[in-house]
Amino acid sequence: MATFSIQSQLDSATLPPAKMLIDGQWIEGALEPVRHVHPTTDEAIFDVPGGDAQAVGAAVGAARRAFDDGPWARMPGRERARYLRRIADAIREDADNLAALLSLDNATPAAFVGYYQMGAEYPADLFDSYAGWIDKITGETYPQWEADQPFVFTTHEPVGVVGLITPWNAPLGLMSQKVAPALAAGCTVVAKPSEMAPLTSLRLGELIAEADLPPGVFNLITGAGTDVGTALVSDRRVDKVSFTGSRAVGGQIASSMGARIGRVSLELGGKSPALVFADGDIGLAVAMAAGNAFLGLSGQVCVCQSRILVERPIYDDVVGQLVGFAAAASYGDPFDPTVTAAPMISVAHMNRVNGHISRAVKDGAAVAAGGAKRPAGAPDSGNFVSPTVLVDVDNSMAVAQEEIFGPVLCVIPFDSEDEGIRIANDTEYGLGAAVYTKDVSRAVRVGAALRAGNVGINTWTLQPHAPFGGVKQSGLGAENGRAGIMEYLDTKTTFIR
């Protein structure tokens, strides 16, 4: 397939400024810019400002002053809610442009940007939802423990300055999941998006700036994680860090924050199972699992159901349908509405995913579809990996235990409900899980037995008003809904005699 150019699409979008937002001002980066290379064509299309420790210090200082001395934390809830709704409206008005920027960021196919969680409506709803939470975070009063004792009540107060670090795979939605509740709680923000997908985050920063928040309330810095992320986490003026990304980096952040008793919330990915029972809707199960793994971002999704656990009588049928689904993926210009699958975000990540597939084969797995090779019909350029279905997989293999973050599914049979649950829970991760069955009693029973923060019964979704988070090595804390805003609030108990 001939190579094409993505450059022509740059004119169709309103690009954000190649600058950082600090204390209400757009400034240049002090270090060499980071080249944003499009994963479909290997073209450098944007220079990400190279922030350094000094820029981080300036941003944190601005956020500290805005919290300690500014009006934001003490602003009446009604006024703060108006700012959030203004941001929500701006996101909706810029929806088409944000969609184009997302495809320029990480090659999300235009055909998938319209899905609720991928497009502009989801982040806009997050800001709207949290605007509505501002006046609903109420405290409690307590009866006297014994006679002639003080009146006791609790209130919730903003944590302070928060550092928000987001990944490249869903930059607009994941940034909004953190910024919206932090601002609603009354915190001030220093946001650090991934340098590998900067455009939508910078544009979101531009839209927030246009909402005229007080200076220093929202700051956005860019650059390499080793320069910017490390400086942000180590700055003792930052009260809390919220991070979404790899388990390795999350562990480093937890150690750094823990050493100074700083607050932290982490979403660190998963190795999510889908349990498909013989009485379940096989077509639905295959569409949900393979759709996440082979289409859209091609498995570069934290809640991807990458382990397909299948009751043995339907095992061959499920494998056959997964193989057919893999063959349906199409590749090319992400702005082409007929394209359904994305490349890996970088050459290094492509090589890592192919390495996992090769190792799985050496460990004894068999390739039913795909393999460590370039998919048929893919462009000559780009970081494409074949949609891969692996069978003869033992759950102890590395490919079944480690997060691959690519278009790779492991299909594992089970003979009983208890065995399926055991295999599903046999992982260090605990972000998501799914159960496919028409037996309501079994659905409830199995769902309750799964060690995961999110369980789908004959479905999978993510919604702004429902908590989202993991257990075990998948992270700490939750985002969205009431749980999300509580992550940015401290509880104070007051005694009055």
Phi, psi and omega in degrees: 000134185290149176285142178238172181250141177267350185302325183297337181280344181297328181288343182274355183238152172272103183285144177285168177292142176276058182218170178252150181258112180227121177056039177083003182238142175271124185232159179282159173276146182277334182264171176302137179295155176267124181285126174271113183258126182288129187289348179271327187238353182064022178269138172281118187241352183200141176259112181278127181306136181269092177287157178227184182299327179294319177295319177299315179300320179294319180294317180294320178298319178296317179294323179296314179296320181295328179280312186287322188243345185272180187272347194300308183294334182259002182292137176305141184305324181300320180288318180296323178297325179298321177298315182295321179291328176296319177295317179301315179297320180295322178296316180296320180294334182259017189302313182296319179293317178298324177297316179296320180295325178296318177293330175284332180291299190227016177067025171302123181301140179303330179296341183252345179297333180288345177297145190308308185287344182267329186271199186277338186294321180298307178297325176298318178295328177298313180294321176296315182299316181285335171300323179285340180279341189303321182264013183242003175271087185258156176268195182228155170247151186236138177292157178300136178285325174208170186300149176058036177254164184294157169284135188236134174212161179241151172227162178243128185236150183299144181298319181136231178273128181239140174258127185242120184240122187236156182268187187263347191280328176220065193298322183288310182294316184289325175295318180294325178299336180261315185294316186300308180292327179297313179294319180299324182288342182102010177281161169254155198232139163238111185257138178232101177279167177292137176288351181272350177209073191270341196292312181293325180292318177295322178293320175300318177300322178295317179294322177294319179298323180290346176282357173064042171297154176304145182305139177088347180293319177234124178233145181226124180237146182233168179135183182292145180300326180294332179270309189269310183299316180297317179296321181295315182292325185275351181285117186289351176280351177273120184279330184210146173237132173245125187230136169238126182167211187284155179295324181297312180291321178300321178296320178296318179295318179298320179294316181295314180291323180296326181296334178246017179056041174271153181279149182210143168230142190224137168235111196241025173086188184194180174225065195289136176265150168239118179266117182250111180269160186298334180269004182278171177277099186297316180301319179295315181300316180294317181297318181292312184288309183289329177299318177290323186278323190252338182247180179059242181275009175057051174082000179274057186224132187296328183262015179305130178279088189268348174248112181261105181264120192237130174299133194305322181300336182249010186302308182298323179296314180296315179301316180299318180290324177295319178298318178295321179295320180299323182289345185273350181293142179232153191229160177142211181299119183297343178276353177281120184296347178272350179279134186241347187230152183253159171281171171290156189293335182208165176298318181299319180290322176302314180295325179294315180296315178298326177296322177297319181296314180298319179294322179300319178296318178297328180282352177118357177286155178246145181267114177271335177204146176081233184115178183282071181207167178286136181291145177298138178086359179284154177300162179293332178259174174098166189255059188271140176236138181293135171303124191237129174248120181252131176241179185055037181263129170267140185296345178278348180295153180302323183294338179264351183249331184261144178288118183276322181060049179199184186278066184228122177243134174257124181252120187233128180277155170219156186252344181213163179301315181298319180294319179300317179296318180299314180295318181301319183276353182278070179200154177283345182269165178198051181272300183225166175198159178219150178231129179242108180198153175266354180275106184299318180299315179296318181302313180293317182296312181290319178302320180291331183277345183280134179270083181209150180284339182221126181233127176256134176253108182058029179189177168204138181201173176218126185228149187293336185260001183246135183300145177225122179184171185241173175238177183053226184281003180277355172138187180228134177086184183216159175238160179076152179066195179299321180301325181294316181286330178295338177296340183249018182232142170257151178259128177246133176255128181242135178247128179237121176271000000 
